[in-house]
Structure formats: C-alpha cells, structure tokens
Amino acid sequence: MSLAIRPLHPTLGAEVAGVGLADLEESDLPKLVAAWRRFGLLVFRRQRLAPGDQLRFTRTLGALDLAPTLDAERSALDNHPEIAAVSTIKQKGLAVDGLGDVELAWHSDMTYVPKPPVGCVLHAREAPASGGGVTCFLDLRAAWDDLHPVLQSAASGMRVFHDCANTNAEAPRREAGAATGVWHPVRFDDPLSGKPILFLARRRGSRATLANGGNGDPVLAALWSAAHNPIHIYRHVWKDGDVVLWNNLATMYRRDAFDGANRRVLHRTQIRALDPRWAN
C-alpha cells in the first residue's frame, strides 16, 4: 500500500495512511516531510512503536533533545533519555509526568528557552477505548496570514516574553533554577515551511514590548483575540496507536481535562533542530 495523505483541516493537519513508522522506507521520507511542511501536523493511526522505533523515526527528521522533566522528578523512560512518558499512571499518589489529567493551557513546548524545539512526536501507547482525551492544535502560520494589515504592522518588531515560572497547567513550576524565561520576536519565518509565524507565548505571564520600546500588551491582547479563531484550530481525539507529529514553532496546543482513572500512556520525543535535508 502506497503512502497517502488526507487533509483533516484546511491549513493544519493531515492523516498519513499506508505507512508503518516502525519500518519506514527511506524513499517515503521526502513525501512525508513535504506533507509536514504543508500541513504542520501529521496523524498516523494504528501504529505500534517500541521506544527504539520512535527514536529512529524522530531522528530521520532531526537532532533530538533529552526528555523534558514535565515538572516531575523524572519523566524519561529507563534506557531512553530522549523519551518522556506522558501518563496517568501514579507513583506514591502522584502522576508520573507531573501534569496528571488536568487541562493544559494554550502553549508551544519549551518556548521559554532561547532555542525551542522545532518539532514534537507523541505516540499513544495506551489509550482507553472510550477515548484518550482531546488535544486542540492552533495554526500560527494561518493566524499571521489572517491578521489585518494594521495589526501585522503594529506587531512588526514586537517582542514577547515567554515565562517559565508556571507550568502549562498554570501552576507554579516545581523545577529548581533561577531562569525566568526569554524574549522572542512575535513574528519570524518558520524554519520548516519558510512561512511567517505569529509566535505567541502562553498567555499567563506573557508581556510584550513594541519596536519603539513602548508597552505592547494592548497589541498582544489583540493578537491573541485574532489568533484564537476556530478556523485556525484542529481538534484531535486520541485513539490507541495514534502518532502525531507537529511543528512546535508554528503550532500551539491545549489539552482538555480527562478522566485520570483510565490508564493512558503516551511517549513523547522532541526535535531540537531539523535535519539539514528538511530545513527551508
């Protein structure tokens, strides 16, 4: 069966069929990456990836980061330091990943560091038959394109502070360290697609300065309002075996709260930098 691409949303998200990521053919990579470049997010159904399989697939796209802590003492899998477990499983009464089953606010991953990861892969190793929860993804490329020219002009040269004091569950971060966050331009070109991005920070703790040094918070509020238009959002309902690959810089996402009594295990890898073959 040949690789087939089916759009799930006009600008963000496509399902890829006819491919097993555990034994992906090198000849399929250019078409797969072209679809990722176009749609920003790809869904692969009914995959069964061992940790080594997920690492091999992710490495075809770029260099890997070590697993983030996810506000837990340790989230990485044994013998696989690049894979983080996102899980409802509890140890000593606490969720393994520090985030549990609560709602997560709109965010891109780890934008509070100078060079955030460019991509992420999340594999549903176990998801309840009744539904493994819902994640909504927001297209930041379309969000920029759809801004009114006056708002685009106001945002040009603007910088936004990406805070790390709180988790994506909007709770104080338990991780030790003196870092508080970084400033990023609100508009830059996506290294995967080459298209301009509206690069927003998680809303809580963010603030903005204009190109002239003035207070950019009113413009930031207008940018948030414009970006979070339902036409920019793809809603993913997790099923057992799903693999979702997304462009972390050009996408924000949020998670609905879900029933933590149901066993749910996802494995996450993140791409620090694109393979030179795929960089735009």
C-alpha positions in Angstrom: 0.0 0.0 0.0 1.5 3.4 -1.0 1.7 6.4 1.3 -1.5 8.5 1.1 -2.2 12.0 2.5 -5.7 13.0 3.6 -6.2 16.6 4.9 -8.0 16.9 8.2 -8.3 20.7 8.2 -7.9 23.4 5.6 -4.4 24.5 6.8 -3.4 22.4 9.8 -3.4 18.6 10.0 -3.4 15.7 7.6 -3.7 11.9 8.1 -1.0 9.7 6.6 -2.0 6.2 5.6 -0.2 3.3 4.0 2.9 3.6 6.2 4.3 1.9 9.3 6.6 4.1 11.1 8.5 1.2 12.7 9.8 0.2 9.2 9.5 3.4 7.3 11.2 3.3 3.9 13.8 6.0 3.1 12.0 6.6 -0.2 8.8 7.7 1.7 10.6 10.4 3.7 10.6 13.3 1.1 6.8 12.9 0.6 6.2 12.7 4.3 8.3 15.8 5.1 6.6 17.7 2.2 3.2 16.9 3.9 4.6 18.0 7.3 5.9 21.2 5.7 2.5 21.9 4.1 0.1 20.9 6.9 2.2 21.5 10.0 0.8 18.4 11.8 0.5 14.8 10.7 -1.5 12.0 12.2 -0.5 8.3 11.8 -3.2 5.8 13.0 -2.8 2.3 14.4 1.0 2.4 15.0 2.9 0.1 17.3 6.2 1.7 18.1 8.7 0.3 20.6 10.8 3.1 22.1 13.6 2.4 19.7 11.3 2.6 16.7 10.1 6.1 17.9 13.6 7.3 18.3 14.6 6.1 14.9 11.6 7.8 13.2 12.2 11.0 15.1 15.9 11.1 14.2 15.0 10.9 10.5 13.6 14.4 10.9 16.4 16.0 13.0 18.5 16.0 16.1 16.8 15.1 19.4 16.6 16.8 22.7 16.7 14.9 26.0 13.3 14.4 27.5 12.0 17.5 29.4 11.1 16.9 33.1 7.4 17.7 32.6 7.6 19.2 36.1 8.3 15.8 37.7 11.4 14.3 39.4 12.0 12.2 36.3 9.9 11.8 33.2 12.3 9.9 30.9 12.0 6.2 30.2 14.6 3.9 31.6 17.4 3.5 29.0 15.8 6.0 26.7 16.6 9.5 28.0 15.1 11.2 24.9 11.6 9.8 25.5 9.3 11.4 28.1 6.3 9.5 29.4 3.0 11.5 29.5 0.9 9.3 31.7 -2.0 8.9 34.1 -0.1 6.2 36.0 0.6 7.3 39.5 3.5 6.5 41.9 3.1 7.3 45.5 -0.2 9.1 44.7 1.4 11.5 42.1 1.2 11.4 38.3 4.4 10.3 36.7 4.7 13.3 34.5 3.8 16.0 37.0 0.8 17.2 34.9 -1.7 14.4 35.5 -5.1 14.6 33.9 -5.8 18.4 34.2 -6.5 20.9 31.5 -3.4 22.4 29.8 -3.5 26.0 28.5 -2.6 27.1 25.0 1.2 26.8 24.5 4.1 25.7 22.3 6.6 23.5 24.1 9.6 25.0 25.9 9.4 28.4 24.3 10.9 29.8 27.5 14.4 28.8 26.3 16.4 30.6 23.7 16.1 27.9 21.0 12.8 26.0 21.5 12.4 22.6 19.8 11.2 22.7 16.2 9.0 19.6 16.3 7.4 17.0 18.6 6.2 13.4 18.2 3.6 12.0 20.5 2.7 8.3 20.4 -0.4 6.9 22.2 0.9 3.6 23.5 -2.2 3.1 25.6 -5.5 5.0 25.3 -8.9 3.9 26.7 -11.4 2.6 24.1 -13.9 5.2 25.4 -11.5 8.0 24.2 -8.0 9.0 25.1 -8.7 12.7 25.6 -8.8 15.7 23.3 -5.9 18.0 22.2 -6.6 21.1 20.1 -3.9 22.5 17.9 -3.7 26.1 16.6 -2.1 27.1 13.3 0.2 30.1 13.9 1.1 30.4 10.2 -2.6 30.9 9.2 -3.0 33.1 12.3 -0.4 35.5 11.0 -1.6 35.4 7.4 -5.2 36.3 8.5 -4.2 39.3 10.7 -5.4 42.6 9.5 -2.5 44.5 7.8 -2.8 47.2 10.5 -2.3 44.6 13.3 0.6 43.0 11.3 2.3 46.4 11.1 1.8 47.0 14.8 3.3 43.6 15.6 6.3 44.1 13.4 9.4 44.4 15.5 7.4 43.5 18.6 8.9 41.1 21.2 7.0 38.8 23.7 8.2 37.4 27.0 7.9 33.7 27.3 7.6 32.9 31.0 8.8 29.7 32.6 7.6 30.3 36.2 4.4 28.3 35.6 3.6 25.0 34.0 1.2 24.6 31.1 -1.3 23.6 33.7 -0.8 27.2 35.0 0.5 26.0 38.3 3.9 27.2 39.8 6.7 25.1 38.4 8.4 22.8 40.9 11.7 22.7 38.9 14.6 24.4 40.6 16.5 27.1 38.8 17.0 30.8 38.5 15.8 31.2 34.9 12.5 33.0 34.5 12.0 33.0 30.7 13.2 34.7 27.5 12.1 37.3 24.9 11.3 36.2 21.4 10.2 38.2 18.3 6.4 37.8 17.8 7.0 37.3 14.0 9.7 35.2 12.4 9.9 32.7 9.5 9.3 29.1 10.2 12.4 27.0 9.5 10.4 24.1 8.1 8.0 25.9 5.7 9.6 29.3 5.4 6.3 31.0 6.1 5.9 33.8 8.7 4.6 32.7 12.1 2.7 34.6 14.8 4.8 33.3 17.7 2.8 33.8 20.9 3.7 32.8 24.4 1.5 31.0 26.9 -0.9 33.8 27.9 -0.3 33.7 31.7 2.9 35.6 32.5 3.5 36.9 29.0 4.1 40.6 28.2 5.2 42.5 25.1 7.3 45.5 24.0 6.8 47.3 20.7 9.6 48.0 18.3 10.0 51.5 19.7 10.2 50.1 23.3 6.7 51.0 24.2 4.1 48.8 26.0 3.0 46.1 23.6 0.4 44.5 25.9 -2.7 46.0 24.2 -1.4 44.8 20.8 -0.6 41.4 22.4 -4.2 41.1 23.6 -5.5 41.9 20.1 -3.1 39.3 18.6 -4.4 36.6 21.0 -8.0 37.5 20.1 -7.4 37.3 16.4 -5.3 34.1 16.6 -7.8 32.0 18.6 -10.3 31.9 15.8 -11.9 28.4 15.4 -11.0 28.4 11.8 -7.3 28.0 12.8 -7.9 25.1 15.1 -7.7 21.3 14.5 -9.2 19.1 17.3 -7.6 15.7 17.8 -9.4 12.9 19.7 -6.7 10.4 20.8 -7.0 6.7 19.9 -4.8 3.8 20.9 -1.9 3.6 18.5 -2.0 7.2 17.3 1.2 9.1 16.4 1.0 12.8 16.0 3.9 14.8 14.6 3.7 18.6 14.7 5.7 21.7 14.1 6.3 23.1 17.5 7.2 26.6 16.4 4.3 27.1 14.1 1.7 25.4 16.3 0.2 26.0 19.8 -1.9 23.4 21.5 -4.1 22.9 24.6 -5.5 19.8 26.3 -8.9 19.2 27.8 -9.0 17.6 31.3 -9.9 13.9 31.1 -10.7 11.0 33.4 -7.5 10.1 35.2 -9.0 6.8 36.4 -8.5 5.5 32.8 -5.0 4.2 32.0 -3.4 6.5 29.4 0.3 6.3 28.3 1.9 8.5 25.6 5.5 8.6 24.7 6.9 12.0 23.6 10.1 12.9 21.6 11.1 16.4 20.6 13.3 17.6 17.7 15.9 20.1 18.7 17.0 21.0 15.1 15.8 19.9 11.7 18.0 17.6 9.6 19.7 19.9 7.0 17.8 18.0 4.3 14.5 19.3 5.5 15.3 22.9 6.7 13.8 25.6 4.4 
